[in-house]
């Protein structure tokens, strides 16, 4: 076989190899979507097994611990002073929140629930707020007025209430991510109400990319212009 024929044969093998690999099925990604905690969640991971029941179980366990709108939850019982019992989920979030409160000099404080309730969602009670009202509420607001004693929560004032909304949804994303990782899933993106836990690569074999909406005053939710797109490498949260 002369040199030309050898080159033609080699080229043919390369073309056949390229065609073979291009026809191979890309690893499948599964997508799970739903509603929880008055918001929406979107989960995508590398693998064909449907883990919807696993996600539901994690979110149900989380809700029973830290959802203040669930009347049967641990945090709801603590806020109503009908129980001082906690579970491992509550304690993990509480300890982290207290640590952040300490390093921030109290700027972050999950005992601000009475103040949040006074202002109302979207400041709907703004016209009723007075300096005197704020001062009266601050008498039982403060992260140093509540603590864990073993597995029990102890309040200095029974009127003290906890609101973990600023940290708990992120923890829920972490819990779902941990459940996927425990099942050997290494490429995933878990988003619950804007709180993201991620690992590995997206279906295109690239780092996960998350769009951040422009902070515009739009109560209709129609405006979806992006401020930027964040590329997430490795493993972490956003």
N, C-alpha and C positions, 0 to 999 in steps of 0.2 A: 504494500500500500504506500503510495507516494505521500509527500508532505501535505499536499492539498487535500487529498482524501482523508488523511488523519485529522486535519484541522476541521473539515466538514463533519466528521464523525464526532469529534469532541464538542463542536458547536451544537450538534443535534442532541447530545446527552445533556448539555447545559439547558437547552430549551425545554427538553422533556422534564428535567428536574424542576425547573422553574414552574412549569405548568402543573406538575404534581403538587408542589408545595402551595401554589396559589389556590388549588382546589381543595386543599385540606380545610376542614371546618375549624373556624376560630373558636376558642374556648367560649362557651355560652355564659352570659350574665343574666341573672334573675333580678327582676324589679318588683318590689313590694311597696304599695302605697296605701295610705289610710288616714284616718282622723283620730286624734287623741289629745286630751287636755285642751280642748277648744282651739286646736290648731291642726295642721296637716303634717304628715311625715312621708318621706321618700327614702327608700333604701334600695341600693343596687350592689350586687356582689357577684363575684366570679364563681359560678357553679350552677348546676341545673336542679339541685334539690330545693324544693319550696319550703322555706322556713317560716312561713306566715304564722303557724301555730306557736313557734318559738318566740317570735316577736310579740305576738299577742300575750303570751304568758309573762314575758318580761315587763311589758307595759302595764299589765294588770297588777303585777306584784308592786311595781313602782307606784302606781296610782293609789293602792291601798296603804302605802307608806307616806307619800309626800304630796298628794293632790289635796289641796285645801277645800276643793269643791266636791270631794267625795266624802260624804258624811260619815262613812265607815273608816276613813283613813286614820293613821296614827297622828298626823299633824292636826287634823280636825278635832280629834278627841282631846289633844293637848290644849288647843286653843279654847275649847269649851270647858276645860278643867274637869273633864269626866275621867281622865286617865293621865298617869305620868309615865306609862310604859312606852318604850321605844323599840325599834327593830334595827337591824344592822344597816339598812339603807338610810334610815333617818339619822343614825349616829354618824355615819360617814359624811353626809352632807352637812350636818350640824357642826361637826368638828372643823371641816374645811371652811365653812362660813365664818366661824369664830376666829379662825387663824387669819383670814383675810381682814376681818374687822379689826383685829389687833394691829396688823402691819399697816393698815390704812388709817389708824388713829380714830376709828369709829365712823369714817366716811361711808364704809360699807357696813350695813347693820340689818340683819333679818328680823329684828324686833320692831321694825318700823310699820308693821301691819296696821296698827290703829291710825297712823297718819295717812297711809294709803287709802284706807277705808273712808277717812274723813274727806279727803279730796275727791274720791270717787273716780271711776274709770273715765279717762279723758278729761279729768278735772271738772266733772259734771256738777260738783257741789262748790265750785270755786267762790261763788257769791256769799256762801255761808261761812267761809273761813275767816277767822279773826285771830289776831295775835294771842288773845286770851285763850281761845280754844286750843291753839297749837301748844301753848305753855302747859295747859291742863293735861294734854295727851303725853307730852314729853316726860311727865312725872313717872310714867310706867313704860317708857321706851328707852332701851339701852342694852347693848349686847352683854354688858357685865352684870345685868340683873337676871340672867338665866344661865344655867350650867347643867352638866351631866353629873349625876351621882351614881356611879355604876352604870346600870342600864336605864335609870330613871331620870326624867327631866325635872329640874327644880327651878321654880320661879320665885323671885322676891316679891312679886305682886301678881295676884291671880288675873288682873286685867291685862297683863302682858300677853301679846299674841305674836306668832311667828309667820313670816311670809318668805318662802324659799323660792319663789318663782324666778328670781334672777339667776339662780344657780342650778335648780333642780332639773330643768329640761335638758341642760347640757349633760348632767349626770345620767339622765335617761338614755341619751344618745350613746354615752360610754357603756352603759349596761348592755344595750343591744349589740354594740360592737364587740364587747367581751363575749357575748353569747355566740356570735358568729365565729370569732377567733377560736373559741373552744371546740368548734366543729371543723377546724382546719381550714377556715376561710381566711385567706391572706390578702385578698383584694376586695375592698368594700368601701362604700360611702353611705353613712347613716346621717340623715338630716331630719331633725324634729323641730319644727317652728323656727328654723334658722340656725339651730345649734347643730354643729357638724362634728362627727367623728369619722376618720378615714384611715385607710391603709392601702399601700400598694398602688396599682395602676387601674385606669379606667378601661372600658372595652376596646379603645383604640391603642392600648398598650402605652399610654402616656399618663403623666400625673393627673390626678383629679383636678378639674377646674370648676370653681364656684363663682357665679356672678353675684355681685353686690349691688342692689338697687340704689339709685340716687335718693337721698333723703329729702324728698319733696312733699309738700303739704297737699296730699291727694286722698281724701276720704273715700273716693270711689274705688280706689285700687286699680284704676285703668292704666295709669302711668307706670310703665315697667322699664324705663330707661336705666341702663346700668352705669354705675359710677366707675366700676373697674371689675376685672376678672382676676381672681386669685388662683394661682397654681399651687397645689398642695403636694408636696413631695414627702415620701417616706410614710410616717405614721404619726398621727396627732389629732388635734381638734381645732375648730374655728368657731 
